[in-house]
Amino acid sequence: MSGQDENGGAGPPPASRSPAADGKSAATRRNARFKEEDEYVEVTLDVRDDDAVAVRSVKNGTGGGGGGVVGDLQEAWLIARGMERPAHSPGGLSSKLKAARAELRRIASGKRESPAPSPSAHGGPRRLERTVTGAARALRGLQFLNQSAVTQGWPEVEKRFDRLAVDGFLLRSRFGQCIGMIGSEEFAAQMFDALARRRGITAQVLTKGQFREFWEQLSDPGFDAKLRTFFDMVDKNADGQITEEELKEVLTLTASANKLSKILERVDEYTALIMEALDPDQRGYIEIANLEAVLMQPPSQAPARLATLGSNNISQLISQKLAPMPDENPLRSCVRGLFYFMEDNWKRVWVMALWLSINAGLFTWKFIAYRRHPTFDVMGYCVCVAKGGAETSKFNMALILLPVCRNTITWLRSRTKLGTFVPFNDNINFHKVVAGGVAIGVALHAVTHLTCDFPRLLHASDAAYEPMKQYFGQRRIPNYWWFVKGVEGITGVIMVVLMSVAYMLAHPWFRRGKLSEANPLRRLSGFNMFWYSHHLFVIVYAAFVVHGVCLYINRTWYKQTTWMYLAIPLLLYAGERLLRALRSHGLTTVRIEKVALYPGNVIAIHMSKPQGFRYKSGQYIYVNCGEVSPFEWHPFTITSAPGDDYLSMHIRCCGDWTSSFRALFSQVCRPPAAGQSGLLRADFTSPMAPPPPLPPQAARLPKLLIDGPYGAPAQDYRKYDVLLLIGLGIGATPLISIVKDVLNNIADVGGRPPAPPSSAAAFMTRRVYFYWCTREEGSFEWFRGVMEEVAARDAGGELVELHNHCTSVYEEGDARSALLVMLQALHHAKSGGVDVVSGTRVRTHFARPNWREVFKRVACGHQGQRVGVFYCGDQKLTPELRRLSQDFSHRTTTKFVFHKENF
């Protein structure tokens, strides 16, 4: 058996020794390094088939995206010497891991006890001391090639050269594509120019030999080579000095490559800020030593960390991070996989099993009943199948209404204990499953009737037809058309046609408007068509009832079961619709107080809170705007907290209804005043002065009707010790409300008592991790006020840890974002903690998070606790987050429970 183990150690990674420094000064740096940062070490071990243990890698295990390699070869060897054991050595894996822990403690203890030497008295010019952590951090900020390109190596790059070269020469315009830098051709061209200037190449083409020189310099792992390449990129005239104009040009290029328009708007100011930091003597230029000093210094804003992991957690981390290889016994592996599946999905399994059992029972009952019916002699098993399919269709046509009874489901999940074994969060998914059951039942019923029953009846002999006269009349059926033109046939055709239209327009291709512009069916796409086609169910149910009453074979009313199946669900659904109508047209009235239009086609609406309107964070409401469409109601999440005295919602305008909605409100908005966010605003609640007179077209605000609130998966957050909130783009809306509610229900760090609880339910949450990923920097304006409030009330991040990720920016570690990382740190230090990208006190991370690292940090910091993972966003990320939740739940003592927001 072979496996791997990742160990979190007690001490920091060892520091390497500078070649120019003596052993005493090196010990000093290590000692200071240990005192400044309390980190843990991640060690990967290989447990081989011959029972030998070998060190795979030693890394900085502090949260974040993959720490750098720890220590130089000498100290890495010291750790390896204590961990590696030869094959067939006494003791099992447990003893080897204990020995590994002891060696880590020995090394860490040795660093703590290293005496601090006196400062060096050497004269001469000052030399920058390079610690291993400083060099590793600087290297991570100057990566010109992505990891896959470096891993592939020169052979793969050479193949691309041969494919892209023209007559043996590579054009400058194809340089970026050849080295694997796709999408940043202009930045790659600047790299080409820098490398060419260094070698005196003036041509706009490269031979294979010249290109290989370029590749070797870019892939050189040494810090000096990367520093020189980056400096040459900025130093346009190759005079060894970077002027402010040269720096501005590269900063402009960097901001453009990362789609940061706000930095472009203030590029002069930010260029001056960088010059001020890199040119403290105000000589008017920057030398390579100045750039090196800034890159090597510790970051001014370290990311928030989890609680310190003491040495007593090392063995627990080892056991938790041990990733076993696949079990050689396939039966045992399958049993374990089935156990894990049932543990995560037992609610869904028993509901699906019950539903399938009821359908199978109804089909079997009708099949056996018609096996003994006189019509069986003529129609055979076809009539049995047709009647079995009809019976399941009756049941499913009744059941399909229950998952969309929103008020009933909200009441059941909030006021009863049924939620402990009924998956109410999957109501829409179950609605779709039942719709599939209806389609199967209708297909069985219609196809067997049309292709089997009716032809057999038409071609039956007179003697065989004699018992059929009591069902189909004394005269023989003349032709096939007789079945179609009857009441049964007409109602059946109406149902099949309307249900086919509704099914087609409910498909995501149509409902979300994913059809191409050239597709002639695109005019049928969009939410409007989905909404209207789904409301054809009124005609479908009317035809279904008539079809079930006008039967050929069974005309006794108490034996006609269609109305019996439908009576209660139809009454319940009709009552729901009546309650919604009454509540929205008078019982729940709102007054618009604020409107703000934000970048990214987002509109924020603040409304008065109706008397007696109570809700939970994560719930949503349906909104109707009669001036856009008097019949359409659309769901939007409530972004205000239950303790707020107003209701708010943020709407992403990406469809026909929302676009018209935004255009309607934009007429009443004006440019924001100083200190206000948004592109346009309208504020009718300012106590300072009455609002200015509105233009004629905005004299009357559009009237909004709301219906709700309704339950959603996010409302269950209160029952978890720890929350991991993940939102993509506008998907942050339900999570923002949760963050605000958590702060309102937990005493502030400063000792201020909490706000009155928004419900009587026990509030278990004590820690929140919020990850918000968005492509556009302007999106951070949507919730800037909330971010500022959280940062002010929880300055130390002890309750809520906020992580904003701008995915349009290349990851930290890419040379295309190196200047941005530098600018971010400098701006944060000078502006008192304000981030240069988001404009808030919440630091913006670049590129997407490493979700496995995120889960690992939470699992290590909250062992034995329940973590609620709430996700709202693109469906593509759902499988990965669900898999990580299951993986870490099974392999650690932390229990992750995944919830996906659905409408």
TIDREN-358148 format. One record per residue (C-alpha): y, x, z. Coordinates in steps of 0.02 Angstrom, whole numbers, plus 50000, padded with zeros to 5 digits. Each point is the difference from the previous one (the first is absolute). Layout:
BEGIN
YXZ
...
***
This chain:
BEGIN
500005000050000
501745006449961
501684993750059
501795004550035
501014999750158
501894999850017
500595005750171
501674997450081
500315015050111
501115002350148
501185013249936
501085002949850
499395009449847
500085018850020
501485009049926
499785014649881
500735016950024
501445006449895
499615016349914
501675007350054
499874994950180
499045008150140
498634991250097
501144996250144
501274990449899
498604990649912
499364994450169
501734994050042
500104989149849
498314992550038
500464996750179
501644991749951
499134990249865
498774993250127
501354994550119
501084991749868
498704988649924
498484992550083
498814997049856
498144998849976
498875008949877
498834991949875
498435010449970
498724995049868
498225006050034
498494999949886
498354996050085
498715006349877
498194995249971
499415016150085
500914994850160
501395012749971
501834996050035
501385007349889
501874997750000
500624990949845
501875000050036
501305000950138
501524988949980
501514993850096
499414982850054
501664992450054
500304983149919
500734999349830
499385004549832
498825014650013
500575015050101
500085017549933
498685013450025
500085007450174
500125018450038
499645015449898
498265006549955
499845010050159
500294985650120
499044987549892
498565012250013
500165000250189
499814981150004
498565000649876
499125013450105
499964988350148
499404985049901
498755006649875
498215001150059
498535007249903
498554989249949
498644996550127
501135004550146
499554991650164
500834983550038
500414985149891
501584993949919
500724994650167
499925017650071
500785007249841
501454987950012
500245004350183
500075018349953
501304995949867
501064991150128
499865014550122
500565012349866
501514989449956
500474999250183
499795018850017
501165003449852
501304987350059
499925006850177
500265017549937
501584994749910
500684991450154
499745015650105
500785012049872
501495008350086
501684998249917
500665016949945
501775005450004
501074997249846
499895013249866
501355013150004
499765006549826
501595002749905
500354997949817
500134984349897
499274984350072
498314995049927
499424981949999
498434998250106
498684989249919
498844990350114
498444992649926
500574982250036
501705003349923
499235007649843
498734986049986
501374987050017
501075008749871
498545001549880
499674981450016
501794997349943
499845010949846
498464994249908
500345000149813
498274994049946
499004985650067
498385003650090
498894993849859
500805011849875
499755014950116
498204995050034
499594998549816
500645017649972
500465009449843
498504994549891
500544981850004
501825004749971
499495011049855
499144985049919
501614990150014
500955014649924
498835000449851
500194981349978
501914999750014
500455016449915
500685000249823
499415015249901
499605009050162
501714996650081
500384987750141
501644990849981
501204999350147
499954980949993
498115000250030
500025012550143
499974986750136
498554990749920
499025016149984
500165004850184
499624982250057
501774994950048
500024983049917
501554989150012
501225014050043
500265008349832
501805004750037
499545008350165
498575009149914
501235006149867
501105007450138
498475009150068
499655006549824
501785006649987
499925008550170
498365008849961
500615004949828
501645007350067
499035010850123
499015007549855
501415000849874
499214987049885
501304991149894
498854990349882
499604981850032
498155003049975
498645009750091
498475009449944
498404997750098
500255016650088
501774995650053
499454982850055
498625007550107
501305011050087
501014984450037
498454991250065
499495014450113
501735000650079
500044981250028
498244999850073
500315015550109
499704994150180
501195013050071
501644994450076
501035013649915
499464995049826
500394981750031
501675004150081
500485010949852
499534986549874
501014986950092
501505011550018
499955004449815
500004981549957
501654997750089
500745016749949
500414995549820
500845016349950
498725011350086
501335009650099
499084998350166
501304987850068
500004981050003
501714992349979
500494982650053
500034994049820
498225006449970
499414991850160
500814983649949
499145000449832
498275002150077
500344987150136
500514987649864
498405003849905
498964998050158
500814983450047
499744993549822
498175005449997
499724990750164
501024984549950
501245001550144
501614992649932
500935000450166
499865018950010
500655001149822
501524989850052
500425012550137
499325015849921
501625009850028
499994996050186
498175004650020
500195016049899
501405005350117
498894996050149
498615011449936
501245013749958
500734999050174
498285002750075
499415013649882
501665009049986
500655001050179
501135014649957
500854989949862
499755013249867
499854986649867
498195003749955
498255000050071
498795014549999
498124999150008
500005005450183
501064984850047
498794988449912
498515008450083
500784998050172
500254981349979
498244997349932
499215009850142
500924992150145
499214985750099
500444982649937
501444991950092
499124983450003
498175001350041
498974984549967
499514989550148
498345004950075
498704991450102
499785003550183
499455017850037
498155002249978
499345010050147
498535011749994
498914986950083
500094990049838
499265013949893
498194994650021
500474981949968
500935004849841
498515010349943
498814985550019
501224987849921
500365010949848
498185004649967
499674993249826
498114998849977
499215002149830
499114984949922
498414995350092
498445006149913
499094984150052
500634986549878
499334985950108
500915006050155
501585002649897
499914982449929
499714992550172
501495009250071
501084994849852
499464981950023
500405000950185
501745006649963
500284986649869
499494986150119
501075007250139
501544999449888
499644983849905
498944989050113
501294985949998
500014999349811
498115001749992
499594985150110
501294988949914
499345004749828
498214997750058
500414982750068
500894995249839
498605006049888
498704991450111
500914983349989
500155001449811
498175004949983
499484985650114
501014987049905
499365006249832
498194999850061
500194982650075
500654992449839
498765009849895
498524993050098
500754982450003
500134999349810
498315008249979
499334983350064
501244989249903
499474989749846
501245009649890
498975015850027
498674993649880
501265000349857
501265013550047
498855011550097
500675014050109
501654999349909
500564984850098
499465008450162
501085015249964
501474989249943
499974989450157
499775015250113
501525008249921
501004983750020
499594999250186
500605017750033
501584996349898
500394985150114
499815010750154
501045014449932
501364988749931
500224993550177
499875017050083
501235008749882
501454990350076
499735006050178
500485018649978
501704994649928
500424988250144
501245012650068
500604990450152
498244996550057
499455018149980
501565006450088
499674988350146
498165004850010
500335018749998
501444999050125
499444986650123
498105001550002
498685013450024
499214996749830
500825015749933
498765010550099
498594995349880
500874991649851
500915011649877
501584989749976
500835015149918
498844997649852
500474981949966
500685003449826
498505010949955
498834986250060
501004987549897
499635010849847
498165001450044
499844981150016
500904998249834
498635010849925
498714988550078
500874985049921
499955008549830
498135003750017
499614982250055
501034992249859
499185011749873
498254995350058
500434981549997
500904999549831
498925012349902
498334992250049
500664982449964
500745004549831
498645011549936
498444992850080
500114982850082
500964990749865
499005007049851
498364995650088
500614982550033
500544997749818
498335005849932
498894990850126
498724987649934
500224981450029
498635000250130
500795014550093
501724992249988
499434983350076
500275005550184
501725006849950
500694982949951
500484996050179
501165015349998
500645001049821
499904982049936
498764989749899
500535007149833
499535017649953
501415012750005
500575001649819
500625018049995
500635014850101
501824994249987
499544985150110
499895011450152
501665008749965
501084984649972
499464991450159
500935000950166
498805013050064
500235010849846
501904998749992
500255003950185
498775014449987
500935007749852
501684998050089
499365008950154
499225014449904
501565002949893
501244999350145
498915010750113
499815012949861
501905001049981
500255001850188
498665013450014
500715009949855
501814999750061
499445004650177
499315016549937
501075014950053
500355004349818
500914983449981
500604996750177
500805017350019
500605000949820
498955015349955
499764995249817
500835011249871
501584994749910
499044998549836
498724988050072
500364982249940
499344993150165
501355009150099
501104984549995
498684991650107
500065013650134
501015000550159
499964991450167
500814984249931
498564996649882
498765003650139
500894988150117
500144985649877
498225001949934
499305000050176
500874983650035
498984992049863
498714998050138
500724982650031
499364994449830
498385009750023
499604991450165
500424982949930
498845003049852
498685007150119
499994984250105
499904988649847
498635010849927
499024998750162
500174981150007
499574995749818
498265007450003
498654996049873
498565000450122
500664995750173
501224985550011
499764995050184
501635004050089
499265006550163
498875011749902
501475007349905
500445014850110
501515007149908
501284990350100
499085004050161
500175018649970
501844999049952
500694987150122
500375011150152
500575015849907
501154989949886
500774990850148
500245016550093
500815008349850
501104984949964
500585000250181
500395018649983
501074997049846
500894985450084
500375010750154
500695013949890
501124987949907
500694992350160
500245016650085
500905008149854
501114985349953
500914997450162
498905005050145
500285018549967
501745003649934
500765017349979
501755006649971
500245016049902
500975012950101
499835016349903
499475005349827
499775017949941
499415006749833
499145016950010
499385013049876
498284996649930
500384981549963
499864994950183
501024986250079
500134997450188
500394982950071
500524996850181
499884981850052
500344990250157
498494997350110
499574981450008
499884991850170
498255001750069
499425011449859
498715011850075
499025013349910
499095016550022
500355016449915
499005001549841
500064981449958
500814993249843
500944984749938
500084990649836
501724999049920
500674987449876
501645001549905
500354984049907
501285008149886
498655011549933
498564987650000
499874984050102
498105000550008
499545018250029
499675007250172
499745018750020
499355009750152
501045013950078
499695009850159
501204998150146
500795017050033
500964995350157
499175001350169
499584984650105
501325005250126
501415000249871
501204985349990
499854999049810
498704999649862
499965013249865
498965003649846
500035013649869
499494994949824
499495011849860
500594991849838
498655003849872
499584982849929
500884985849913
500364989750157
500565014650108
501095007049860
500904983349981
500154999150189
500845017050007
501194996049857
500524983950088
500465008850162
500825014949916
501444988449954
500544998750183
499875018650038
501295013849991
499955018950021
499605004750181
501325005550122
500005017250080
498465002650107
499014986149918
498455002549896
499524992049837
500714998649826
500814983050030
500214989950160
500614983550068
500234998050188
500514983150068
499775003950185
501305013550032
500924996250163
501465011149950
500724989149863
499544985349892
499185004549836
501165001849850
500104985549879
498524999249883
500154999249811
499814982749923
498195002749949
499575004950180
500894985950089
498334992550049
498545010450058
498284995749933
499014989150119
498395007150068
498534990450072
498675008750103
498254995050050
499025009050133
499655011150087
498235003749944
498735012150068
499615016749921
498885014950045
501475009950069
500314987650141
498465006450093
500815016750041
500274995850184
498175002150046
499925018549954
500445015050109
500665009949852
500704994349833
499915009349836
501184990849882
499975004649816
501184992149875
500295003949816
501694995049929
500474982350045
498334998950092
500915006750153
500754982850033
498684993350123
499895016950085
501865001650033
499934984150101
498555007050101
500955016250037
501504990250064
498904988650105
499115014750079
501665007450054
500544983150068
498424998050103
499835017650070
501275007350120
501175012349917
499765018450030
501645000450091
499374987750129
500824984249935
498894984850034
499144992349850
500604984549912
499174983550044
498284999449920
499914990049840
498424991250056
498954997950154
498565010249929
499625016850081
500905014449915
498805014749992
500885011449876
500695016350071
500135011349847
500504997149818
499855011249847
500974993349853
499775007349824
501124993449863
499785006549823
501234995849862
500385007249829
501894998150006
501215008050121
501084984349993
498594990250081
500415007850168
501574989350004
498944984350016
499625003150183
501295013250044
500644989650145
498264998250074
499655018649981
501625004450088
499624987850141
498255007250026
500655017949996
501364995750127
498894990550121
498515011849986
500815016749963
498495010050056
498764990049898
499004995950156
499684982049947
500264999249812
499705014749885
500844996949832
499485008749839
500964996549840
499235006849841
500955001249836
498625001549870
501165004249855
500295017050079
498725013849976
499035004250156
500635012550127
499215015949937
500514997849819
501365011449933
500814984849919
500454993550172
500345016750089
501894998249991
499884982150060
498995005150153
501315013350037
501434987849974
499154987050108
499845012250146
501795006249984
500724982449985
498994994150149
500685014150108
501814997849947
500104981049999
499234997450170
498284994649944
500394989549845
498765001649858
500735004849831
498874988049902
499904984350105
501705001250085
499184995850167
499385010150148
498224998049936
499405015249905
499414996949823
498375008149948
499675004249820
498554993449895
498594989150064
499215002850169
498285007750019
499204984450071
498485009150068
501145011550099
500964984950064
498424991750063
499405016450074
501605002150100
499914982550069
498155001650042
500275016550093
501494993450096
499264983250052
498185002950039
499074984850063
501384987949951
500104985949872
501195003149855
500574985649891
500295005849821
501164987849911
500315002949815
501124990849879
500245006449824
499135004249838
498184994849993
499495017249933
500195008350171
498994986750092
498255007449969
500525017250060
500814993750161
498534988550036
498775014149972
500985011850113
500084986750136
498124997849994
499665018749988
501045004950151
499384985050100
498205005449976
500255018750026
501275000250141
500244990650162
501574991849929
499724982749927
501054996249845
500124981849946
500694997749825
501084985149947
500674996849825
501474988349977
499684985949875
500984985149933
***
